Amino acid sequence: MADEIPPVCLIPDLCRILRTSPRTIARLRRAGAFPIRELCGIDKRPRWSGDDVRAYLAHKGKPQPWRRIA
């Protein structure tokens, strides 16, 4: 799966990688509980580093977006 992670992930990419819905990602972001930090972008779309997503998956072993990395 790590080979399928793009260098910059948008919400559709995270949904596919973490096997969750856009609504779940939005809810976690609003609550400040999303475990992967966002990147600054050139537009208003949220985005995440592919390296950060890989690190999160390696740390947790399997996708569990509702838990924060310590």
TAQUI-V690556 format. One record per pair of residues at least 12 apart in sequence whose C-alpha atoms are under 8 Angstrom apart, sorted by the first residue. I is the first residue (numbers start at 1). GAP is how many residues later the second one is. Records with the same first field share a line. If there is no record, write none. Layout:
BEGIN
I: GAP / GAP
END
This chain:
BEGIN
1: 16
2: 52
5: 12 / 45 / 48 / 49
6: 44
7: 42 / 43 / 44
8: 39 / 40 / 41 / 42
9: 38 / 39 / 40 / 41
10: 35 / 36 / 37 / 38
11: 14 / 35 / 36
17: 46
18: 45 / 46 / 47
19: 44
28: 38
33: 33 / 34 / 35
34: 31 / 32 / 33 / 34
35: 21 / 30 / 31 / 32 / 33 / 34
36: 12 / 16 / 17 / 20 / 32 / 33
37: 15
56: 13
END
